[in-house]
Amino acid sequence: MLVKDGAAVGTATFGAGKGGNLTINAQDVQIIGESADGQFSSGLSTDAQPYSTGDAGDLNIKTNTLLVGDGAQVSSGTFGAGKGGNLMVDAQYVQLFGKSADGQFSSGLFAAAGPDSTGDAGNLTVKTNTLLAKDGAGITVRSAGIGTAGNMTLNTRSIRLNNNAFLTGSTQSAKVDLNRAQATININSQDLIISHNSNIFTNGTGENVIGGNINIDTDFLIGFANSDISANSQDFRGGNVRINAQGIFGIQFRDAPSNKTSDITATGANPELSGSVELYTPDVDPNSGLVELPTIPVDTKVAQGCYSPGYARNRFVITGRGGLPPNPKDILTPDAPQIDWVSLKPNNNNRSLPPITSKATISTPKRIVEATGAVLNSKGQIVLSANSSTATFHTSRQNPIQCHGS
């Protein structure tokens, strides 16, 4: 599906009736550019028009690839008393890029309530494998009227915001719905990278208007080149920021935003009205570095033991990586050396020494007692004893092995 050069596909209500839904199922969807005179942006939309009282319909897009660029917009909104529709995108890959030729309109996805509206805006949900927004494009939930703003939910594997890209939730509504937050951004992504003046922010403007919240669950959060995460309120209490991440790099909490660093803030009209910032990360500090190994090599020596014909000499063998897998369910790596299992009944090649045997007992002991000693009996057999101090020692029939220097 290709919509370009100011073309549009949309549904709307101009009165008391509900606007129709717009559903798109296509392999690829491209919404690009604006009309030659710059008066109309290409777009997909479901709206409740000014002076209408009916609700807008929902906009649903299911595709493999969604491209929205050069000032084009995908939106669901209200400009009247009715509610705005919900905007839902289900795609493998979503790319938002650029602005209109005059720089006035950003490309992106929008769920909004207009300035003169009294209805609540709808929610915006994106489910995708990869989300890329760049060059001034982004995603917004907003209310510029007295109705509440919707909420944004992004479920992705990877999100990248670059070069003035944005994820925003803003409201001017002081209306409070205990069953529904407003202008809140929820992000669930394995990795989230924001760079080069890109921002994730919620903002409240007006008397008694609370800023929206930001909830981020990710493995890695990376922010650099003056990219910020903020939940602010210009005139009242700031929102809350909660980040649950395995690692946070290049961006950190600050009491107030800076124009030179990447910041996480939740400011209000004054310090007493500031919101909260909660960072949940593992106890391991990635900035602490690795443990330094000693530079002086360890002098490894093999102990000098006894030697007798028929016995193996002491030796120290380096077999390289491998051996057995760390988990019994794992397989051996290709470079792992093959090491034979140790036999439970080794052969004794020294015929001059008596075989090691175990002495059978007729009666079963009442309890198992751990052996604490070993002695030779009169037959030259090794006997394990629970108490070596009470055993009678016998002289072996063999000559003792002579040890030197051990």
N, C-alpha and C positions, 0 to 999 in steps of 0.2 A: 504494500500500500504506500503510495507516494502522494504527499500533499505539499505543494510548494508555490512560491511566487504569489503569496497572499490568498491562496485557496483555503477553504475551511469546510469542516464537517461538524455539525452541531445539532443539538436539540434545545428547546427553550419553552418556558411558559411566560405568557404576558398577562395572565389573569389569575383566577382562583383555582384553575385546574393544575394538576401536577405535570411537570415537564417529563418528557420521555427519557428512557435510558439509552445510552449509546454504548454498544458492545462491539469490539473489534477483535477478530481472530485472524491473524495473518502470519506468514512465515517471517516477514520483515516489515517494519513500519518506519517510514521516514517523514518527518514533518520539518520542512526546511524553508527558511527565508521569509520574505515579505513582498508585498506588491511593488511594482516599479516606482510608484509615487510615494512609497513609504507610509501609506495611510492604513494598510491592513497587514496584520501578521498572519502567516499561515498557522492553522491551528485545528485542534479537536476540542469541543466544549459541550458542557451541559450547564445551562444557566436558568436562574429565575430573574427575569428582567425587572427594571425599575417599575414601581407601582403595582407589581404583581403580589398576590398573596399565596399562591401555590408554591409547593416545594419543587426544587430542581431535581432532575433525574440523576442517576449515577452514571459514571463513566468507567468502563472496564476495558482494559487492553491486555490481550494475551498474545505474546509473540516471542520469536527467538531473539530478535534484535530490535531495539527501539532507539532511533536517532532523532534528537530534537535540537535544531541549531539555527544560528544566524537570525535570532529574534523570534523564532516560532515558539508557540506555547501550547501546552496541553493543560486544560483547566476545567474546574467545576466550581461554580460559585453562586452567590445570591446577591442581588441588588435591591431586593424588596423585603417583604415581611416573611416570606417563606424560607425554609431551610435550604442551605446549599447541599448539593449532592456529594457523595463520596467518590473519590478518585482512587482506582486500584490498578496497579500494573504488575503483571506476572511475566517476566522475561528472563532469558539467559544473560543478556548483556544490555545495559542501558548506558547511553552516552548523551550528555547534555553539553552543548558548547556554544560560546559566542553570544553576541548581542545583535540588536538591529543595527542597520547602517549608521543611524544617527546616535547610537549608544543609549537611547532612551528605554529600550525594552530588553530585558534579559530573557534568554531562552530557558525553558525549564518546565517543571510540573508545579501546578498551583491549585490550592483549594482555599478559596477566599470569600469573605463577605465584604461588599463594597462600602464606601463612605456613608451612604444614605440608607443602608440596609438596617433592618431591625431583626432579621432572622439570623440564626446560628449558622456558621460555616460548617462544611462537612469535613470528614477525616481523609487523610491521604496515606495510602499504604503501597509500598514497593517491595516485591519479592523478586530477587535476582541473584545471579551468581556474581556479577561484576557491575559496579556502579562507578562511572567516571563522569565528573562534572569539572569543566575547565573554562577559562577565558570569560569569566563573568556570568556563567550560567549556574543554575541551582534549583533547589526545591523549597517551596514555601507553603506554610499554613498561616492564615492571617485573618484578622477581623479589624476593619477600619470603621465599623459601626458600633451599635450598642449590643449586638448579639455576640455570643462567644465565638472564639476561634476554634478550629478543629485541631486534631493532634496528628503528628507525623510518626509513622512506624516504618523502619527500614530493616528488612531481614535479608542479609547478603553474606557472601563469603568475603568480599573485598570491596572497600570504598576508598576512592582516591579523589580528593578535592585539590585542584591546582589553579593558581593564577586567578585570584579573586572569585573563586567559586564559593557557593554558600549553601547551607542548610539552615533555614530560619523559621521561627515561630514568633509571631508578634500579635499583640492585641491592644485595643483601646477600650475594651469592655470591662466595666467593673462588676458585671454580672457574675455571680458565683453559683455554680451547679455542684452540689455535693456528690452527685453521681458521675460527674464527668469533668476531668481537668480540661484546660484549654491552653493552646499554644505550647504544647509539650512535645518534645522530640525524643523518640525511643529508637535506639540504634542497637542492633544485634549483628555483629560482623566479626569475622576472624581477625581481620586487620583493618585499621582505619588510619589513613595518611592524609594530613592536611598541610598544604604548603603554599608559600608565596602569596601572603595576604588573603588566604581563604579563611572562612569563619563558619563556626557552628554557634548560633546564638538564639536565645529567646529574649523578648523584650516586652515590657509593659509600659505604656505611655498614658498618663492621665491620673486624675485624683482617685486614690483607692484602687488602682489597677495593679494587680500582682503579676510579676513576670512569670512566664512559663518555666517548666522544669526540663532538665536534660538528663536522660538516663542512657548510659553507654555500657554495653557488655561486649568486650573484645579481648582477643589474645594480646594484640600489640597496638598501642596508640602512639603515633609518631606525628609530631607537629614542629614545623620549623619555618623560618623566614617570615616572622611576624604573623603567624596564624593563631587565632584565638578560639576558645570555647567559653561562652559567657551566658549567664542567666541574670539579666539586669532588669531593674525597674527605674525609670527616669524619675517618677514622682512618688513612689510608694515602696513596698517591700520587694526585694529581689527574689528570684526563683531559687531552686535548689539544683545542684549538679551532683550526680552520682556516677562514678566511673569504676567499673570492675574490670581490671586488666591484668594480664600476666606481666606486662612491661609497659612503662610510659617513658617515652624518650623525646627530648627536645622541647617539651612544654611542661609548665609547672604552675602550681597555685600561686596567686599573688592577691594582695588586698585590693589592688586597683590595676586596671589594664595599662599596658605600656605600648608605645608606638614602635619599640625596637625589639621586643621579645615576644615569644609565643606564651600566652597566658591562659590560665583557667580562673575565672572570676564569677562572683555572684553578688553584685553590688545593688544597693538600694538608694533611696533619696538621701540617706545619711548612714553612718556606720551602724547605728542601732537597728536600721531596717535592712541590713544586708541579709542575703540568703545564705545557704550553707553549701559547702563543697566537701564531698566525701569521696576519698580515693581508696579503693580496696585493691591492694597489690600484695603479692607474696612477700614474706619476710626477707627474701634474698635481695640485696641491693645490687643491681646490675652495674652500678658505677664503682663498686668496691674493688673490682678487679679480681683476677684469679690468684690462687695461692702460688707464691713463688717457690719453685723447687731449688734445692741447694745447687750451687754452681760447681762445688767440689765433688767429684765422683766418689761413691762409697767404695772402700777397699774390701771387696768380697773375697773371702778365703774359705776353702773347704777344710773342715777339721781333719787332722791326721789321726786316723784310727788304727785299729789292729789289722794286720794282714796275715793271712794264712793261705796256703795253696788250696784252691777250691772255692775260696770266697772272692766275691767281686771287690775291687778297689772302690774307695769313696770317690765320687765324681759329681760335678756340677754341670747340668745340661741346660742350655737355652734352646727351647723348641720353637720360639717365635710366637706369633699370635695364634689364638685358637685353642684347641684342645677339645673341650666340651662346650656346647652352647650355654649361655647364661640361664636360659629357661629350658626345661625339658621338652617344651612344645616347639622350640625354635629348631631351625636346621643349621648345619655347619656352614660357615662361610667358605668360599672357594679356596682361600689361602690358608685355611686351618690345617695344621699338621694332623695326621692320623696317629693316634696313640692307642696302643692295644690295652684292653682291659687287664687288670691285674688278676691273676688266677687266685682263687680262694684256697687251692691246694697246690702250692708250688712244689716243684720237684727238688729234691735234695741230692745234688750231684756229688757231695762229699760223703763217700761211703764209709770213711773212717769215723764219722760222727754218728751217734745213735739217732734214729728217727724221733721226731717229736710226736708224742701220742697223748691222748687224753685218757684219764683213768675213769672207768665206768663205775658208777655207784649203784648199789642195789636199792637203797631206800631214797625216797624223794624228800629233800629237806623241807622244813615247814615254811621257810622263806628264803628268797634268793639273797645271798651275801656276796658283795663285791670282793673279788680277789685283791689282796694287798701285797702279796709276795709270791715268789717262785723259788723252789728248792729242788735239788737233785736227790732222788731216793737211792737206796742201795743198789738198784739195778741200773743206775745212770739215766733214769727218766726224769723229765721235768714235771714237777707237780705244782699246780697253782694252789695257794693257801690263802685262807681268809685272814690268817694271823701268822705272819712269817716268824714272829718271835717265839712261838711255841713249837715250831717245826724242828725236827732233828736234821742237822746237816750231815751229809755223807760225802765222802771223798769220791770224786769222779775217777773212773778208770782210765780216763784219757789224760795225756800230759797237757798242762795249761798252755794257752797261747801266749807267747812272749810279745809284749808291747813295748815299744821304745819311742820315747819322745811324745807320748800322748798324755 
